[in-house]
């Protein structure tokens, strides 16, 4: 599964685009951008999505994984 699909499924697990946007205090457009770019740029938001959806943080925010391995 590619990163775009991981984020899309994580958002679905949170209850969908509108519920996730409301929960994360962002616009649905912001979440669409995350899916399109294949990364959640804000670490705090990525942690919240990971905790709420059951997905691994590194799969939602690959830059975090790179920094953690250094």
C-alpha positions in Angstrom: 0.0 0.0 0.0 1.4 3.4 -0.9 1.5 6.4 1.4 -1.4 8.1 -0.3 -3.6 5.0 0.4 -2.3 4.7 4.0 -3.4 8.3 4.8 -6.7 7.9 3.0 -7.5 4.7 5.0 -6.4 6.2 8.3 -8.8 9.2 7.7 -11.6 6.7 6.8 -10.9 4.9 10.1 -11.3 8.1 11.9 -14.8 8.4 10.5 -14.3 10.1 7.2 -13.0 13.4 5.9 -15.5 15.7 7.6 -15.2 14.1 11.0 -11.4 13.8 10.9 -11.1 17.5 9.8 -13.3 18.6 12.7 -11.4 16.4 15.2 -8.1 17.7 14.0 -9.2 21.3 13.7 -8.2 21.6 10.0 -10.1 22.0 6.8 -11.2 19.1 4.6 -8.9 20.7 2.0 -5.9 20.3 4.2 -6.6 16.6 4.6 -7.1 16.2 0.9 -3.6 17.8 0.4 -2.1 15.3 2.9 -3.6 12.5 0.9 -2.4 14.0 -2.4 1.1 14.6 -1.1 1.3 11.3 0.8 2.4 12.8 4.1 0.9 14.6 7.1 3.4 17.4 7.6 2.5 18.3 11.2 3.9 15.8 13.7 1.2 16.5 16.3 -1.6 16.0 13.8 0.1 12.8 12.4 0.3 11.4 16.0 -3.4 12.1 16.5 -4.3 10.4 13.3 -2.1 7.4 14.1 -3.6 7.0 17.6 -7.2 7.5 16.4 -6.9 5.2 13.3 -4.6 2.4 14.5 -2.0 3.2 11.8 1.7 3.4 12.3 3.0 7.0 12.7 6.0 6.3 10.3 3.6 5.2 7.5 1.6 8.5 7.9 4.7 10.8 8.3 7.7 9.2 6.6 10.0 12.1 7.4 9.5 11.3 11.1 10.9 7.8 10.4 13.9 9.2 8.7 14.8 11.5 11.5 14.2 8.8 14.1 16.7 6.5 12.4 19.5 9.1 12.5 
